[in-house]
Amino acid sequence: MKKTIFAAALLAMTATGHAADKSGTVAVINGQKIAQEELTKKLWWQYAAQGLTELIDEKLLLAEGERLGIKADQKEVDQRFNSLAAGYADKAAFEANLKSVGWSTKDLRDLIGRQLVVRNTVITARKLAITEEAAKDFFDKNKDKLGTPESVKLSQIFVNTKAEADDAYELLTSVGADFAKLSSVKSADANLRRNNGSLGNISRGMLLPEIEKELFALKAGQFSKVLPTGNGFSIFKVEELKPGVPAEYEKIKADIKTAMLNQAITKQLPALAAELKQKAKIEIIK
């Protein structure tokens, strides 16, 4: 039961590298140790009721899947497993994190397999399918949001005071100082100094409206006036402008159908589980 209840916790812990040391300690607060067993018990009592409900639902849905002849596609299991493992430096690190919470690679593969069976059971039992017409209708209604927005590649000089910003602006305009070098020397932000002021690509809609209006009006190679930003002042340089790319239905229709199907599954799963519960004999041992 624990492995079902803590499935989400496992993925979160392994993703962030949380693991106990050799003595089973997960944290030390002012010299006082918190043992992994203590954490497990805390999670157990906190989430036991929810976990039991989820476990009952899973058992009923898996049984329904078996009745319908549904099995997990091992290629898809492998794909999802490899996607999780890809977030680690190597196989050993991945397996070590699994082991630290009492899991093996087989346990994780089994979990993925069960999730796929449950998913396909809902699809089959509820006869879920996304038609071409429905997908195209969604595309037409959301076309503006589905395309690649206009973006700008930016560099930034950030300083704490207006006087510092004015001095930097003067060096850029009168002396022709190199923007990247100036940012690496003058910027108050360590990341900007380290990256010679580079911010990378910023899409339209990510910046404050007043700043966005200023920057997207510039041409490549131009820099802004001094602008108040956060707790200081900035000068931005436009390195490159990239026009937006409208969405093309044929290129993204598979993703649209997948997203719409996932939404339908999320909606129908609780309803199907509730129906199966009504037909099942369930005894809770207290």
C-alpha positions as CSV (number, residue, x, y, z in Angstrom):
1,M,0.0,0.0,0.0
2,K,2.8,2.4,0.9
3,K,4.2,2.2,-2.6
4,T,0.9,3.4,-4.1
5,I,0.4,6.1,-1.6
6,F,3.9,7.5,-1.9
7,A,4.3,7.2,-5.7
8,A,4.0,11.0,-6.2
9,A,6.2,11.6,-3.3
10,L,8.8,9.3,-4.7
11,L,9.0,11.1,-8.0
12,A,9.2,14.5,-6.3
13,M,11.9,13.3,-3.9
14,T,14.0,11.6,-6.6
15,A,13.6,14.5,-9.0
16,T,15.1,16.9,-6.4
17,G,17.7,14.5,-5.2
18,H,16.2,14.2,-1.6
19,A,17.5,11.0,0.0
20,A,18.6,9.8,3.4
21,D,22.2,9.3,4.3
22,K,23.7,6.0,5.3
23,S,22.3,6.4,8.8
24,G,18.8,7.0,7.5
25,T,18.8,10.7,8.3
26,V,17.0,13.0,5.9
27,A,17.6,16.3,7.7
28,V,19.4,17.8,10.7
29,I,17.9,20.8,12.6
30,N,20.2,22.5,15.1
31,G,21.9,19.1,15.7
32,Q,18.6,17.2,16.0
33,K,18.2,14.5,13.3
34,I,15.0,13.7,11.4
35,A,15.0,10.0,10.4
36,Q,13.6,8.8,7.1
37,E,11.3,6.5,9.1
38,E,9.9,9.5,11.0
39,L,9.2,11.2,7.6
40,T,7.6,8.1,6.3
41,K,5.3,7.8,9.3
42,K,4.3,11.4,9.0
43,L,3.4,11.0,5.4
44,W,1.6,7.8,6.2
45,W,-0.7,9.2,8.8
46,Q,-1.2,12.5,6.9
47,Y,-2.1,10.9,3.6
48,A,-3.4,7.4,4.6
49,A,-7.1,8.1,4.0
50,Q,-6.4,9.7,0.6
51,G,-4.0,6.9,-0.3
52,L,-6.5,4.2,0.6
53,T,-9.1,5.8,-1.6
54,E,-6.7,6.1,-4.5
55,L,-5.6,2.5,-4.0
56,I,-9.2,1.2,-4.0
57,D,-9.9,3.2,-7.2
58,E,-6.8,1.8,-8.8
59,K,-7.6,-1.8,-8.0
60,L,-11.1,-1.4,-9.4
61,L,-9.9,0.3,-12.5
62,L,-7.2,-2.3,-13.1
63,A,-9.8,-5.1,-12.6
64,E,-12.0,-3.4,-15.2
65,G,-9.0,-3.1,-17.5
66,E,-8.4,-6.8,-17.2
67,R,-12.0,-7.5,-17.9
68,L,-11.7,-5.4,-21.1
69,G,-8.5,-7.1,-22.1
70,I,-6.3,-4.0,-21.7
71,K,-2.6,-4.3,-21.2
72,A,0.2,-1.7,-21.0
73,D,2.3,-1.2,-24.1
74,Q,5.8,-2.0,-23.0
75,K,7.3,0.4,-25.6
76,E,5.4,3.2,-24.0
77,V,6.4,2.0,-20.5
78,D,10.1,2.1,-21.6
79,Q,9.7,5.5,-23.1
80,R,8.2,7.0,-19.9
81,F,10.7,5.2,-17.7
82,N,13.6,6.5,-19.8
83,S,12.2,10.0,-19.7
84,L,12.3,10.0,-15.9
85,A,15.8,8.5,-15.8
86,A,17.1,11.1,-18.2
87,G,16.8,13.7,-15.5
88,Y,19.8,12.2,-13.6
89,A,23.5,12.3,-14.2
90,D,23.7,8.6,-14.8
91,K,21.9,5.3,-14.3
92,A,23.6,4.7,-10.9
93,A,22.3,8.0,-9.5
94,F,18.8,7.3,-10.7
95,E,18.8,3.8,-9.1
96,A,20.4,5.1,-5.9
97,N,17.6,7.6,-5.5
98,L,14.9,5.0,-6.1
99,K,16.6,2.7,-3.6
100,S,16.8,5.4,-0.9
101,V,12.9,5.4,-0.7
102,G,12.6,1.6,-0.9
103,W,11.9,1.4,-4.7
104,S,13.5,-0.6,-7.5
105,T,13.5,0.1,-11.2
106,K,11.0,-2.7,-11.5
107,D,8.7,-1.0,-9.0
108,L,8.8,2.1,-11.1
109,R,8.1,0.3,-14.3
110,D,5.2,-1.5,-12.7
111,L,3.8,1.8,-11.5
112,I,4.1,3.3,-15.1
113,G,2.4,0.1,-16.5
114,R,-0.5,0.4,-14.1
115,Q,-1.0,4.1,-14.9
116,L,-1.1,3.2,-18.6
117,V,-3.7,0.5,-18.0
118,V,-5.9,2.8,-16.0
119,R,-5.6,5.5,-18.7
120,N,-6.6,3.1,-21.5
121,T,-9.3,1.6,-19.3
122,V,-11.0,5.0,-19.0
123,I,-10.6,5.6,-22.8
124,T,-12.1,2.3,-23.7
125,A,-14.9,2.2,-21.0
126,R,-16.0,5.8,-21.8
127,K,-15.3,5.4,-25.6
128,L,-13.2,8.5,-25.6
129,A,-11.9,9.8,-28.9
130,I,-11.0,13.3,-30.2
131,T,-12.4,13.8,-33.7
132,E,-10.7,15.8,-36.3
133,E,-13.6,18.3,-36.2
134,A,-13.2,18.9,-32.4
135,A,-9.4,19.3,-32.7
136,K,-9.8,21.8,-35.6
137,D,-12.4,23.7,-33.7
138,F,-10.1,24.0,-30.7
139,F,-7.3,25.1,-33.0
140,D,-9.4,27.8,-34.6
141,K,-10.6,29.2,-31.2
142,N,-7.0,29.3,-29.8
143,K,-4.9,29.9,-32.9
144,D,-3.4,33.1,-31.5
145,K,-2.2,31.3,-28.4
146,L,-0.8,28.3,-30.1
147,G,1.7,30.0,-32.4
148,T,5.3,31.0,-31.5
149,P,5.2,34.6,-30.2
150,E,7.6,37.3,-31.4
151,S,10.7,37.3,-29.3
152,V,13.8,39.4,-28.7
153,K,17.3,38.4,-27.7
154,L,18.4,40.8,-24.9
155,S,21.4,41.9,-23.0
156,Q,21.1,44.0,-19.8
157,I,23.1,46.3,-17.6
158,F,21.5,46.5,-14.1
159,V,22.7,48.9,-11.4
160,N,21.4,50.0,-8.1
161,T,21.1,53.8,-8.6
162,K,20.0,56.2,-11.3
163,A,23.4,57.9,-11.2
164,E,25.2,54.7,-12.0
165,A,22.8,53.9,-14.8
166,D,23.2,57.4,-16.3
167,D,27.0,57.0,-16.2
168,A,26.7,53.7,-18.0
169,Y,24.4,55.3,-20.6
170,E,26.9,58.1,-21.1
171,L,29.7,55.6,-21.8
172,L,27.5,53.8,-24.3
173,T,26.4,56.8,-26.2
174,S,29.4,59.1,-26.1
175,V,32.4,56.8,-25.9
176,G,30.8,53.8,-27.7
177,A,31.7,51.4,-24.9
178,D,31.1,47.7,-25.5
179,F,27.8,46.8,-24.0
180,A,28.8,43.2,-22.9
181,K,32.0,44.3,-21.3
182,L,30.3,47.2,-19.5
183,S,27.7,44.8,-18.1
184,S,30.3,42.4,-16.9
185,V,32.0,45.2,-15.0
186,K,29.1,47.4,-13.9
187,S,26.1,45.2,-13.3
188,A,25.1,44.7,-9.7
189,D,23.7,41.2,-10.6
190,A,26.3,38.4,-10.4
191,N,24.6,36.4,-13.2
192,L,24.7,39.4,-15.6
193,R,28.4,40.0,-14.8
194,R,29.1,36.3,-15.4
195,N,27.1,36.1,-18.7
196,N,28.3,39.5,-20.0
197,G,24.8,40.8,-19.6
198,S,23.1,38.1,-21.8
199,L,19.4,37.4,-20.9
200,G,18.7,35.1,-23.9
201,N,15.5,35.2,-25.8
202,I,12.4,36.8,-24.2
203,S,9.0,36.2,-25.8
204,R,6.4,39.0,-26.1
205,G,4.1,38.9,-23.1
206,M,6.8,38.0,-20.6
207,L,7.9,41.5,-19.7
208,L,6.1,44.3,-18.0
209,P,4.0,46.2,-20.6
210,E,5.8,49.5,-20.3
211,I,9.2,47.8,-20.7
212,E,8.0,45.5,-23.5
213,K,6.7,48.4,-25.5
214,E,10.1,50.1,-25.2
215,L,12.2,47.1,-26.2
216,F,10.1,45.7,-29.0
217,A,10.2,49.1,-30.7
218,L,14.0,48.9,-30.9
219,K,16.0,47.5,-33.8
220,A,18.8,44.9,-33.5
221,G,21.9,46.6,-32.2
222,Q,20.1,49.4,-30.4
223,F,19.8,49.9,-26.7
224,S,17.1,51.4,-24.5
225,K,17.1,54.5,-22.4
226,V,17.6,54.1,-18.6
227,L,14.6,52.2,-17.3
228,P,13.5,51.6,-13.6
229,T,13.5,47.8,-13.0
230,G,12.9,46.1,-9.7
231,N,15.0,47.7,-7.0
232,G,17.4,49.4,-9.5
233,F,17.8,50.7,-13.0
234,S,18.6,49.0,-16.3
235,I,19.7,49.5,-19.8
236,F,18.7,46.8,-22.4
237,K,20.3,46.1,-25.7
238,V,18.4,44.2,-28.5
239,E,20.8,41.7,-29.9
240,E,18.3,40.1,-32.3
241,L,14.6,40.2,-33.1
242,K,12.7,37.1,-34.1
243,P,9.2,37.5,-35.7
244,G,6.3,35.4,-34.4
245,V,5.4,32.2,-36.2
246,P,1.7,31.5,-36.7
247,A,0.5,28.0,-35.6
248,E,-0.1,25.5,-38.3
249,Y,-2.8,23.0,-37.6
250,E,-1.2,20.0,-39.4
251,K,2.0,20.4,-37.4
252,I,0.4,20.5,-33.9
253,K,-2.9,18.6,-34.3
254,A,-1.4,15.5,-32.7
255,D,-0.5,17.5,-29.6
256,I,-3.9,19.1,-29.6
257,K,-5.6,15.8,-29.7
258,T,-3.4,14.4,-26.9
259,A,-4.1,17.4,-24.7
260,M,-7.8,17.2,-25.3
261,L,-7.8,13.5,-24.6
262,N,-5.9,13.9,-21.4
263,Q,-8.5,16.5,-20.3
264,A,-11.3,14.1,-21.1
265,I,-9.6,11.3,-19.1
266,T,-9.1,13.5,-16.1
267,K,-12.8,14.4,-16.1
268,Q,-14.1,10.8,-16.7
269,L,-11.8,8.9,-14.4
270,P,-13.5,9.8,-11.1
271,A,-16.9,9.1,-12.6
272,L,-15.9,5.7,-13.8
273,A,-14.2,4.8,-10.5
274,A,-17.4,5.9,-8.6
275,E,-19.5,3.6,-10.8
276,L,-17.2,0.7,-10.2
277,K,-17.4,1.3,-6.5
278,Q,-21.2,1.1,-6.5
279,K,-21.0,-2.3,-8.1
280,A,-18.1,-3.6,-5.8
281,K,-18.1,-5.1,-2.4
282,I,-15.7,-3.0,-0.3
283,E,-14.8,-3.6,3.3
284,I,-12.6,-1.1,5.2
285,I,-10.7,-2.8,8.0
286,K,-10.4,-0.4,11.0
